[in-house]
Amino acid sequence: MKTLLRVLRGEALPTPPVWLMRQAGRYLPEYRATRAKAGSFLDLCYTPELAEEVTLQPIRRFGFDAAILFADILLIPQSLGLDLSFVEGEGPRLAWRREPRDLGSLRPLDEIDETLSPVYETVRRLSRSLPAETTLIGFAGAPWTVATYMAAGRGTPDQGPARRWMFGDPDGFAELIDRVTDATIHYLSCQIEAGAEVVKIFDSWAGALTPPMFERFAIRPAARIAAALKERHPDVPIIGFPRGAGALYRDFARGAGVDAIALDSQVPLGWARGALGDVALQGNLDPMLMVVGGTALEAEARRIRDEMAGHPHIFNLGHGITPDADPANVDRLLKAIRG
Ligand SMILES: Cc1c2[nH]c(c1CCC(=O)O)Cc1[nH]c(c(CCC(=O)O)c1C)Cc1[nH]c(c(CCC(=O)O)c1C)Cc1[nH]c(c(C)c1CCC(=O)O)C2
């Protein structure tokens, strides 16, 4: 069986499988070339042969144990009818069709595949073209993180607009979360039917939630997604990533019903091994070390590998690799882990 799937079924391997968040991205010259050919980031996401190509690039260059579908968490709000664009150097912009936050203007669930079907085609192509030993990971944003962009119409430092909506009108906000959750269940099921062998749910802004709101808007939606997927596809493992959750990682591990937990770089590994139960753990090298390199990178990579020895562990970063990372540092990292 593929190494990543063995770890997700609870096996501790002497050498952990490795992949990196954002492994297909601007730090690679071949990615920048394909992106230029596509014209825009969204054209890249929606052109299956180009999205397939950039997904394969880091596999060819580094031989990672897993490939992650090339797409974006913001395709879901776009499929629900928000107008999405990426402004060069400024990040995403989202605009509602009528008034901001008008849930009545969202497209119904049975229309979202008009937008999303090219993504399923990318998955189908990848399941044919990936090396036999490489696991294909599908993904979606968690409803809370997706909602932070829908509420603000852009990225924000403190998720202010979403927190204002959530505290000011919790039941209205819950309706938004429910709509995004339903879309996410459908989207991930379709990715699995197209060939995704694992799915990951990115809750990048989970760290902005208070404990009660974390329970309601991070754990409960994740649990609803996991339960629905398990009913349809019981053998497909799910990785949850409640980034920045701190002590609440424990509640998430108990309540979300996922098979593995991705850890950000601030989580102490000894604590996670004891507190999060039997689930597989993924992480958690600081992405800055992919910029810095040298002995600092090697020492941290070995520390993480050694602290996780004997526990089901997937080696990864604590967050995405950044555009200023040096690809040569990925080779150094792999050498430090694999020997
Ligand atoms: C919050 C979030 C987004 N997207 C994503 C998240 C959650 C993970 C995280 O916290 O990083 C997830 C994501 N985005 C992308 C992937 C593809 C797979 C992979 O990890 O290689 C994945 C899994 C491609 C991308 N998504 C984006 C890029 C860069 C676009 C480019 O080529 O210019 C890539 C490779 C754009 C993006 N997408 C998003 C933002 C805020 C931005 C702009 C910021 C930036 O420019 O880096 C939303």
The ligand as an SDF file (V2000), in Angstrom:
LIG
                    3D

 48 52  0  0  0  0  0  0  0  0999 V2000
   -6.3980   30.5690    2.7460 C   0  0  0  0  0  0  0  0  0  0  0  0
   -6.1610   29.6900    1.5220 C   0  0  0  0  0  0  0  0  0  0  0  0
   -6.2990   30.0880    0.1560 C   0  0  0  0  0  0  0  0  0  0  0  0
   -6.0000   28.9820   -0.6120 N   0  0  0  0  0  0  0  0  0  0  0  0
   -5.6700   27.9160    0.1730 C   0  0  0  0  0  0  0  0  0  0  0  0
   -5.8030   28.3250    1.5270 C   0  0  0  0  0  0  0  0  0  0  0  0
   -5.6480   27.4400    2.7400 C   0  0  0  0  0  0  0  0  0  0  0  0
   -4.2470   27.1280    3.0660 C   0  0  0  0  0  0  0  0  0  0  0  0
   -3.4540   28.3040    3.5890 C   0  0  0  0  0  0  0  0  0  0  0  0
   -3.7710   28.8260    4.6470 O   0  0  0  0  0  0  0  0  0  0  0  0
   -2.4790   28.6580    2.8840 O   0  0  0  0  0  0  0  0  0  0  0  0
   -5.3400   26.5410   -0.2170 C   0  0  0  0  0  0  0  0  0  0  0  0
   -4.5750   26.3150   -1.4650 C   0  0  0  0  0  0  0  0  0  0  0  0
   -4.1910   27.2220   -2.4250 N   0  0  0  0  0  0  0  0  0  0  0  0
   -3.5050   26.5830   -3.4020 C   0  0  0  0  0  0  0  0  0  0  0  0
   -3.4770   25.1970   -3.1230 C   0  0  0  0  0  0  0  0  0  0  0  0
   -2.9530   24.1800   -4.1360 C   0  0  0  0  0  0  0  0  0  0  0  0
   -2.2880   23.0160   -3.7310 C   0  0  0  0  0  0  0  0  0  0  0  0
   -0.9420   23.1700   -3.0300 C   0  0  0  0  0  0  0  0  0  0  0  0
   -0.9390   23.2750   -1.7830 O   0  0  0  0  0  0  0  0  0  0  0  0
    0.0920   23.0790   -3.7150 O   0  0  0  0  0  0  0  0  0  0  0  0
   -4.1090   25.0220   -1.8800 C   0  0  0  0  0  0  0  0  0  0  0  0
   -4.3060   23.7440   -1.0670 C   0  0  0  0  0  0  0  0  0  0  0  0
   -2.9140   27.2120   -4.5830 C   0  0  0  0  0  0  0  0  0  0  0  0
   -2.6530   28.6660   -4.5790 C   0  0  0  0  0  0  0  0  0  0  0  0
   -3.5090   29.6650   -4.1790 N   0  0  0  0  0  0  0  0  0  0  0  0
   -2.9380   30.8800   -4.4170 C   0  0  0  0  0  0  0  0  0  0  0  0
   -1.6620   30.6840   -5.0120 C   0  0  0  0  0  0  0  0  0  0  0  0
   -0.7300   31.7720   -5.4980 C   0  0  0  0  0  0  0  0  0  0  0  0
   -1.3290   32.3210   -6.7600 C   0  0  0  0  0  0  0  0  0  0  0  0
   -0.3350   32.7250   -7.8080 C   0  0  0  0  0  0  0  0  0  0  0  0
    0.2120   31.8480   -8.5220 O   0  0  0  0  0  0  0  0  0  0  0  0
   -0.1340   33.9320   -7.9420 O   0  0  0  0  0  0  0  0  0  0  0  0
   -1.4820   29.2940   -5.1080 C   0  0  0  0  0  0  0  0  0  0  0  0
   -0.2920   28.5720   -5.7150 C   0  0  0  0  0  0  0  0  0  0  0  0
   -3.5930   32.1920   -4.1970 C   0  0  0  0  0  0  0  0  0  0  0  0
   -4.3270   32.3910   -2.9180 C   0  0  0  0  0  0  0  0  0  0  0  0
   -5.2740   31.5590   -2.3970 N   0  0  0  0  0  0  0  0  0  0  0  0
   -5.7320   32.0570   -1.1960 C   0  0  0  0  0  0  0  0  0  0  0  0
   -5.0870   33.2810   -0.9570 C   0  0  0  0  0  0  0  0  0  0  0  0
   -5.2950   34.1430    0.2640 C   0  0  0  0  0  0  0  0  0  0  0  0
   -4.2300   33.5030   -2.0450 C   0  0  0  0  0  0  0  0  0  0  0  0
   -3.4230   34.7460   -2.3170 C   0  0  0  0  0  0  0  0  0  0  0  0
   -2.1860   34.8040   -1.5050 C   0  0  0  0  0  0  0  0  0  0  0  0
   -1.0230   34.3890   -2.3390 C   0  0  0  0  0  0  0  0  0  0  0  0
   -0.8730   34.9710   -3.4320 O   0  0  0  0  0  0  0  0  0  0  0  0
   -0.2600   33.5120   -1.8960 O   0  0  0  0  0  0  0  0  0  0  0  0
   -6.7430   31.4030   -0.3610 C   0  0  0  0  0  0  0  0  0  0  0  0
  1  2  1  0
  2  3  2  0
  2  6  1  0
  3  4  1  0
  3 48  1  0
  4  5  1  0
  5  6  2  0
  5 12  1  0
  6  7  1  0
  7  8  1  0
  8  9  1  0
  9 10  2  0
  9 11  1  0
 12 13  1  0
 13 14  1  0
 13 22  2  0
 14 15  1  0
 15 16  2  0
 15 24  1  0
 16 17  1  0
 16 22  1  0
 17 18  1  0
 18 19  1  0
 19 20  2  0
 19 21  1  0
 22 23  1  0
 24 25  1  0
 25 26  1  0
 25 34  2  0
 26 27  1  0
 27 28  2  0
 27 36  1  0
 28 29  1  0
 28 34  1  0
 29 30  1  0
 30 31  1  0
 31 32  2  0
 31 33  1  0
 34 35  1  0
 36 37  1  0
 37 38  1  0
 37 42  2  0
 38 39  1  0
 39 40  2  0
 39 48  1  0
 40 41  1  0
 40 42  1  0
 42 43  1  0
 43 44  1  0
 44 45  1  0
 45 46  2  0
 45 47  1  0
M  END
$$$$
